[in-house]
């Protein structure tokens, strides 16, 4: 297992923590004998890509039960400040609901596009206020080129930077965020849900979704029901507090799910991809050591390496795929990175801190170039 913070340029032009400049691919590639086809053959032999409808029927039932329990508590408590605990619970439910639209979007739940879309639009637009159409396009591009500075939209949409070349595009208050991004990255996660709502409205208004009428209808219906319920049952001050707490909790949960997946792992640059599929997914992804609690909280995304290698694999099978992938990577000399829960966030914070260190020391100008 390699360190998540290598000090040299990795295979295929991969840049590391201490060298944030893209470099040509070396002739000798780490794990050059490894092929995705061979690993895929092992995975298919055990039926790990086969759908499991009963598992997702149970997951959908569990998710619905959690949501109904929260709604029941909301109604029973009435105008009480204990409702802020319900707000936290509903934030958790929103994150769990996100796993449903995620797996549906990857066809891990259903191969049938209509069935997947029904689950996706309901859980994304209606439950969480996120544009499912925007997310599918955005997420597919991320999966194709994870941690590529020019091709991965998940890198481009963040205020924080993952390479000094991005600093020139940050303006005003964004530059302050970048200077202290190892801390503010996590603080700003409280706004992530609001940001997703804004992105949903913007993407629909700009015609970047395939079903704008359906998405708009679901979003408006959600807002109408949500605000009516909150302001009807709660006093105005408590209603506002409930909304802020619930949205902040959901945003932080979203962030804690995605932050350790790739942040602080190898990044690439340039006009085209330099790694093959196997290296591209393994070298840029970080697993969080599994347990029953971790698997539940992360919805299987703690198996990030395996999820990226096999996006359509049902969540239930990722644990076994992890065993096969670790074994194969060890055989072929491909670095495979997995750490514990707290260690994953320490690595993310350390990476962000070191990327922005030259800026805090005044070694980088407003154009992102070294100061002479």
C-alpha positions as a Python dict, from the first residue, in 0.01 Angstrom:
ca = {
    (1, 'X'): (0, 0, 0),
    (2, 'X'): (137, 337, -97),
    (3, 'X'): (132, 660, 94),
    (4, 'X'): (-157, 887, -12),
    (5, 'X'): (93, 1173, -32),
    (6, 'X'): (369, 1060, -268),
    (7, 'X'): (664, 1292, -323),
    (8, 'X'): (736, 1191, -680),
    (9, 'X'): (543, 1185, -1004),
    (10, 'X'): (345, 866, -1038),
    (11, 'X'): (254, 654, -1338),
    (12, 'X'): (102, 805, -1646),
    (13, 'X'): (177, 1167, -1562),
    (14, 'X'): (5, 1151, -1226),
    (15, 'X'): (96, 1442, -1006),
    (16, 'X'): (138, 1412, -634),
    (17, 'X'): (97, 1620, -320),
    (18, 'X'): (442, 1773, -330),
    (19, 'X'): (468, 1818, -704),
    (20, 'X'): (158, 1991, -835),
    (21, 'X'): (278, 2018, -1193),
    (22, 'X'): (176, 1772, -1464),
    (23, 'X'): (471, 1583, -1608),
    (24, 'X'): (508, 1351, -1906),
    (25, 'X'): (434, 986, -1844),
    (26, 'X'): (745, 786, -1763),
    (27, 'X'): (825, 491, -1986),
    (28, 'X'): (806, 244, -1697),
    (29, 'X'): (453, 241, -1556),
    (30, 'X'): (364, 107, -1215),
    (31, 'X'): (147, -202, -1256),
    (32, 'X'): (201, -197, -1632),
    (33, 'X'): (117, -569, -1653),
    (34, 'X'): (-220, -517, -1485),
    (35, 'X'): (-525, -520, -1710),
    (36, 'X'): (-881, -436, -1623),
    (37, 'X'): (-1002, -723, -1840),
    (38, 'X'): (-834, -978, -1614),
    (39, 'X'): (-985, -830, -1297),
    (40, 'X'): (-1324, -799, -1466),
    (41, 'X'): (-1309, -1166, -1557),
    (42, 'X'): (-1260, -1261, -1191),
    (43, 'X'): (-1545, -1035, -1081),
    (44, 'X'): (-1785, -1172, -1342),
    (45, 'X'): (-1695, -1529, -1252),
    (46, 'X'): (-1849, -1471, -909),
    (47, 'X'): (-2157, -1297, -1045),
    (48, 'X'): (-2078, -970, -871),
    (49, 'X'): (-2221, -760, -1153),
    (50, 'X'): (-2555, -940, -1142),
    (51, 'X'): (-2848, -736, -1014),
    (52, 'X'): (-3003, -812, -676),
    (53, 'X'): (-3363, -680, -679),
    (54, 'X'): (-3442, -815, -331),
    (55, 'X'): (-3153, -622, -180),
    (56, 'X'): (-3267, -293, -329),
    (57, 'X'): (-3629, -364, -235),
    (58, 'X'): (-3505, -389, 122),
    (59, 'X'): (-3291, -72, 89),
    (60, 'X'): (-3580, 127, -56),
    (61, 'X'): (-3806, 2, 223),
    (62, 'X'): (-3549, 95, 488),
    (63, 'X'): (-3496, 436, 335),
    (64, 'X'): (-3870, 501, 325),
    (65, 'X'): (-3906, 384, 685),
    (66, 'X'): (-3638, 625, 805),
    (67, 'X'): (-3807, 911, 623),
    (68, 'X'): (-4155, 822, 753),
    (69, 'X'): (-4019, 798, 1107),
    (70, 'X'): (-3879, 1149, 1074),
    (71, 'X'): (-4207, 1287, 939),
    (72, 'X'): (-4400, 1118, 1220),
    (73, 'X'): (-4168, 1267, 1482),
    (74, 'X'): (-4205, 1608, 1317),
    (75, 'X'): (-4585, 1595, 1341),
    (76, 'X'): (-4594, 1453, 1695),
    (77, 'X'): (-4346, 1701, 1844),
    (78, 'X'): (-4525, 2007, 1711),
    (79, 'X'): (-4392, 2354, 1791),
    (80, 'X'): (-4098, 2243, 2006),
    (81, 'X'): (-3730, 2320, 1987),
    (82, 'X'): (-3673, 1944, 2005),
    (83, 'X'): (-3757, 1968, 1635),
    (84, 'X'): (-3393, 2055, 1571),
    (85, 'X'): (-3310, 1693, 1648),
    (86, 'X'): (-3567, 1594, 1388),
    (87, 'X'): (-3396, 1834, 1147),
    (88, 'X'): (-3068, 1650, 1201),
    (89, 'X'): (-3246, 1319, 1145),
    (90, 'X'): (-3400, 1444, 822),
    (91, 'X'): (-3055, 1551, 706),
    (92, 'X'): (-2940, 1193, 758),
    (93, 'X'): (-3245, 1066, 569),
    (94, 'X'): (-3164, 1296, 278),
    (95, 'X'): (-2813, 1153, 255),
    (96, 'X'): (-2948, 797, 267),
    (97, 'X'): (-3195, 890, -5),
    (98, 'X'): (-2906, 1015, -217),
    (99, 'X'): (-2764, 663, -227),
    (100, 'X'): (-3085, 550, -394),
    (101, 'X'): (-3067, 801, -678),
    (102, 'X'): (-2692, 733, -704),
    (103, 'X'): (-2732, 359, -752),
    (104, 'X'): (-3031, 405, -981),
    (105, 'X'): (-2829, 646, -1196),
    (106, 'X'): (-2550, 391, -1228),
    (107, 'X'): (-2797, 116, -1331),
    (108, 'X'): (-2685, -81, -1026),
    (109, 'X'): (-3045, -100, -905),
    (110, 'X'): (-3228, -160, -1235),
    (111, 'X'): (-3105, -211, -1590),
    (112, 'X'): (-3440, -76, -1709),
    (113, 'X'): (-3393, 295, -1776),
    (114, 'X'): (-3753, 390, -1695),
    (115, 'X'): (-3747, 221, -1354),
    (116, 'X'): (-3410, 376, -1275),
    (117, 'X'): (-3534, 720, -1378),
    (118, 'X'): (-3843, 696, -1156),
    (119, 'X'): (-3629, 619, -852),
    (120, 'X'): (-3371, 879, -955),
    (121, 'X'): (-3608, 1173, -1012),
    (122, 'X'): (-3811, 1096, -700),
    (123, 'X'): (-3513, 1072, -463),
    (124, 'X'): (-3309, 1351, -622),
    (125, 'X'): (-3562, 1616, -723),
    (126, 'X'): (-3853, 1552, -489),
    (127, 'X'): (-3680, 1434, -172),
    (128, 'X'): (-3357, 1636, -189),
    (129, 'X'): (-3419, 1924, -432),
    (130, 'X'): (-3133, 1817, -659),
    (131, 'X'): (-3155, 1799, -1039),
    (132, 'X'): (-3125, 1432, -1132),
    (133, 'X'): (-3062, 1516, -1497),
    (134, 'X'): (-2778, 1752, -1411),
    (135, 'X'): (-2631, 1505, -1162),
    (136, 'X'): (-2623, 1209, -1404),
    (137, 'X'): (-2431, 1408, -1666),
    (138, 'X'): (-2199, 1561, -1408),
    (139, 'X'): (-2131, 1233, -1232),
    (140, 'X'): (-2067, 1036, -1549),
    (141, 'X'): (-1798, 1284, -1651),
    (142, 'X'): (-1643, 1254, -1306),
    (143, 'X'): (-1631, 875, -1333),
    (144, 'X'): (-1467, 890, -1674),
    (145, 'X'): (-1177, 1109, -1560),
    (146, 'X'): (-1161, 1127, -1179),
    (147, 'X'): (-923, 1386, -1036),
    (148, 'X'): (-828, 1522, -1378),
    (149, 'X'): (-791, 1899, -1341),
    (150, 'X'): (-948, 1975, -1679),
    (151, 'X'): (-1191, 1685, -1724),
    (152, 'X'): (-1336, 1614, -1381),
    (153, 'X'): (-1622, 1858, -1306),
    (154, 'X'): (-1610, 1765, -937),
    (155, 'X'): (-1275, 1943, -917),
    (156, 'X'): (-1381, 2244, -1120),
    (157, 'X'): (-1696, 2324, -919),
    (158, 'X'): (-1519, 2357, -584),
    (159, 'X'): (-1396, 2684, -433),
    (160, 'X'): (-1088, 2514, -289),
    (161, 'X'): (-801, 2427, -521),
    (162, 'X'): (-625, 2098, -581),
    (163, 'X'): (-338, 2243, -782),
    (164, 'X'): (-176, 2588, -782),
    (165, 'X'): (-273, 2642, -1147),
    (166, 'X'): (-636, 2678, -1029),
    (167, 'X'): (-558, 2975, -804),
    (168, 'X'): (-566, 3230, -1088),
    (169, 'X'): (-936, 3155, -1147),
    (170, 'X'): (-1035, 3225, -786),
    (171, 'X'): (-1158, 3578, -714),
    (172, 'X'): (-1240, 3792, -410),
    (173, 'X'): (-1349, 3594, -106),
    (174, 'X'): (-1262, 3270, -283),
    (175, 'X'): (-895, 3354, -240),
    (176, 'X'): (-941, 3388, 133),
    (177, 'X'): (-1106, 3045, 136),
    (178, 'X'): (-813, 2898, -57),
    (179, 'X'): (-558, 3036, 190),
    (180, 'X'): (-723, 2847, 475),
    (181, 'X'): (-891, 2575, 274),
    (182, 'X'): (-785, 2285, 497),
    (183, 'X'): (-1034, 2417, 755),
    (184, 'X'): (-1283, 2618, 550),
    (185, 'X'): (-1345, 2330, 310),
    (186, 'X'): (-1521, 2143, 590),
    (187, 'X'): (-1692, 2456, 726),
    (188, 'X'): (-1838, 2536, 384),
    (189, 'X'): (-1993, 2191, 361),
    (190, 'X'): (-2280, 2337, 563),
    (191, 'X'): (-2377, 2523, 243),
    (192, 'X'): (-2345, 2224, 11),
    (193, 'X'): (-2716, 2141, 8),
    (194, 'X'): (-2810, 2503, -68),
    (195, 'X'): (-2550, 2497, -345),
    (196, 'X'): (-2707, 2185, -494),
    (197, 'X'): (-3050, 2355, -489),
    (198, 'X'): (-2907, 2656, -671),
    (199, 'X'): (-2736, 2434, -927),
    (200, 'X'): (-3063, 2250, -990),
    (201, 'X'): (-3253, 2570, -1068),
    (202, 'X'): (-2970, 2706, -1281),
    (203, 'X'): (-2921, 2389, -1485),
    (204, 'X'): (-3293, 2364, -1561),
    (205, 'X'): (-3319, 2734, -1650),
    (206, 'X'): (-3021, 2705, -1884),
    (207, 'X'): (-3168, 2405, -2065),
    (208, 'X'): (-2906, 2157, -1946),
    (209, 'X'): (-3153, 1886, -1847),
    (210, 'X'): (-3350, 1646, -2068),
    (211, 'X'): (-3679, 1672, -1877),
    (212, 'X'): (-3705, 2033, -1756),
    (213, 'X'): (-4085, 2025, -1705),
    (214, 'X'): (-4072, 1709, -1494),
    (215, 'X'): (-3777, 1831, -1291),
    (216, 'X'): (-3926, 2176, -1236),
    (217, 'X'): (-4261, 2029, -1131),
    (218, 'X'): (-4098, 1800, -875),
    (219, 'X'): (-3882, 2080, -735),
    (220, 'X'): (-4176, 2322, -701),
    (221, 'X'): (-4395, 2054, -545),
    (222, 'X'): (-4120, 1971, -296),
    (223, 'X'): (-4070, 2333, -194),
    (224, 'X'): (-4444, 2389, -158),
    (225, 'X'): (-4497, 2086, 66),
    (226, 'X'): (-4179, 2143, 266),
    (227, 'X'): (-4233, 2512, 342),
    (228, 'X'): (-4605, 2472, 406),
    (229, 'X'): (-4544, 2194, 659),
    (230, 'X'): (-4262, 2374, 837),
    (231, 'X'): (-4427, 2716, 864),
    (232, 'X'): (-4773, 2572, 938),
    (233, 'X'): (-4662, 2359, 1231),
    (234, 'X'): (-4373, 2565, 1371),
    (235, 'X'): (-4335, 2925, 1483),
    (236, 'X'): (-4158, 3145, 1226),
    (237, 'X'): (-3826, 3154, 1416),
    (238, 'X'): (-3826, 2779, 1479),
    (239, 'X'): (-3927, 2713, 1118),
    (240, 'X'): (-3627, 2907, 990),
    (241, 'X'): (-3400, 2733, 1240),
    (242, 'X'): (-3536, 2393, 1134),
    (243, 'X'): (-3467, 2463, 768),
    (244, 'X'): (-3114, 2588, 835),
    (245, 'X'): (-3023, 2295, 1059),
    (246, 'X'): (-3172, 2034, 827),
    (247, 'X'): (-3005, 2178, 518),
    (248, 'X'): (-2672, 2223, 696),
    (249, 'X'): (-2683, 1866, 826),
    (250, 'X'): (-2760, 1735, 478),
    (251, 'X'): (-2480, 1944, 327),
    (252, 'X'): (-2225, 1821, 580),
    (253, 'X'): (-2338, 1461, 528),
    (254, 'X'): (-2305, 1500, 151),
    (255, 'X'): (-1959, 1646, 199),
    (256, 'X'): (-1838, 1384, 443),
    (257, 'X'): (-1944, 1119, 194),
    (258, 'X'): (-1763, 1263, -108),
    (259, 'X'): (-1459, 1430, 55),
    (260, 'X'): (-1248, 1121, 129),
    (261, 'X'): (-1324, 951, -202),
    (262, 'X'): (-1064, 1132, -413),
    (263, 'X'): (-941, 1445, -235),
    (264, 'X'): (-570, 1412, -165),
    (265, 'X'): (-521, 1131, -411),
    (266, 'X'): (-330, 1153, -739),
    (267, 'X'): (-435, 1428, -985),
    (268, 'X'): (-364, 1464, -1354),
    (269, 'X'): (-355, 1751, -1599),
    (270, 'X'): (-339, 1804, -1974),
    (271, 'X'): (-564, 1785, -2277),
    (272, 'X'): (-614, 1409, -2266),
    (273, 'X'): (-625, 1121, -2021),
    (274, 'X'): (-289, 956, -1955),
    (275, 'X'): (-394, 648, -1757),
    (276, 'X'): (-579, 332, -1858),
    (277, 'X'): (-908, 249, -1689),
    (278, 'X'): (-764, 35, -1409),
    (279, 'X'): (-493, 281, -1300),
    (280, 'X'): (-722, 578, -1351),
    (281, 'X'): (-972, 450, -1100),
    (282, 'X'): (-741, 283, -846),
    (283, 'X'): (-473, 551, -819),
    (284, 'X'): (-722, 835, -777),
    (285, 'X'): (-954, 669, -525),
    (286, 'X'): (-936, 610, -151),
    (287, 'X'): (-1128, 343, 38),
    (288, 'X'): (-1244, 379, 396),
    (289, 'X'): (-1197, 60, 594),
    (290, 'X'): (-1536, -114, 609),
    (291, 'X'): (-1757, -209, 899),
    (292, 'X'): (-2134, -243, 927),
    (293, 'X'): (-2165, 116, 1049),
    (294, 'X'): (-1932, 258, 784),
    (295, 'X'): (-2107, 63, 508),
    (296, 'X'): (-2441, 207, 621),
    (297, 'X'): (-2322, 566, 662),
    (298, 'X'): (-2144, 571, 325),
    (299, 'X'): (-2397, 366, 133),
    (300, 'X'): (-2116, 151, -4),
    (301, 'X'): (-1917, 449, -131),
    (302, 'X'): (-1647, 370, 123),
    (303, 'X'): (-1558, 103, -137),
    (304, 'X'): (-1466, 387, -370),
    (305, 'X'): (-1201, 198, -566),
    (306, 'X'): (-1438, -84, -649),
    (307, 'X'): (-1729, 151, -719),
    (308, 'X'): (-1519, 339, -971),
    (309, 'X'): (-1393, 22, -1136),
    (310, 'X'): (-1743, -127, -1154),
    (311, 'X'): (-1999, 160, -1139),
    (312, 'X'): (-2295, -68, -1220),
    (313, 'X'): (-2214, -314, -942),
    (314, 'X'): (-2489, -345, -677),
    (315, 'X'): (-2385, -207, -340),
    (316, 'X'): (-2422, -548, -178),
    (317, 'X'): (-2137, -696, -384),
    (318, 'X'): (-1876, -426, -331),
    (319, 'X'): (-1730, -591, -20),
    (320, 'X'): (-1641, -908, -210),
    (321, 'X'): (-1516, -704, -507),
    (322, 'X'): (-1283, -526, -264),
    (323, 'X'): (-1121, -857, -170),
    (324, 'X'): (-1067, -951, -534),
    (325, 'X'): (-938, -605, -627),
    (326, 'X'): (-693, -584, -337),
    (327, 'X'): (-563, -929, -424),
    (328, 'X'): (-522, -843, -792),
    (329, 'X'): (-353, -508, -725),
    (330, 'X'): (-108, -677, -486),
    (331, 'X'): (-24, -936, -753),
    (332, 'X'): (42, -673, -1019),
    (333, 'X'): (205, -400, -811),
    (334, 'X'): (-73, -146, -844),
    (335, 'X'): (-92, 88, -537),
    (336, 'X'): (-422, 42, -353),
    (337, 'X'): (-505, 290, -77),
    (338, 'X'): (-738, 223, 214),
    (339, 'X'): (-745, 394, 554),
    (340, 'X'): (-968, 429, 857),
    (341, 'X'): (-1249, 683, 902),
    (342, 'X'): (-1056, 959, 1081),
    (343, 'X'): (-738, 904, 883),
    (344, 'X'): (-924, 970, 558),
    (345, 'X'): (-1024, 1321, 668),
    (346, 'X'): (-678, 1394, 807),
    (347, 'X'): (-533, 1309, 467),
    (348, 'X'): (-781, 1537, 292),
    (349, 'X'): (-707, 1827, 530),
    (350, 'X'): (-330, 1773, 503),
    (351, 'X'): (-347, 1771, 126),
    (352, 'X'): (-551, 2093, 107),
    (353, 'X'): (-318, 2257, 360),
    (354, 'X'): (-6, 2173, 165),
    (355, 'X'): (-149, 2272, -174),
    (356, 'X'): (-228, 2620, -43),
    (357, 'X'): (92, 2659, 164),
    (358, 'X'): (285, 2853, -108),
    (359, 'X'): (-4, 3103, -121),
    (360, 'X'): (4, 3163, 253),
    (361, 'X'): (381, 3210, 235),
    (362, 'X'): (340, 3473, -38),
    (363, 'X'): (528, 3263, -294),
    (364, 'X'): (245, 3273, -549),
    (365, 'X'): (105, 3579, -722),
    (366, 'X'): (-255, 3655, -815),
    (367, 'X'): (-191, 3493, -1152),
    (368, 'X'): (-104, 3164, -981),
    (369, 'X'): (259, 3187, -1087),
    (370, 'X'): (562, 3190, -855),
    (371, 'X'): (663, 3533, -730),
    (372, 'X'): (1002, 3632, -870),
}
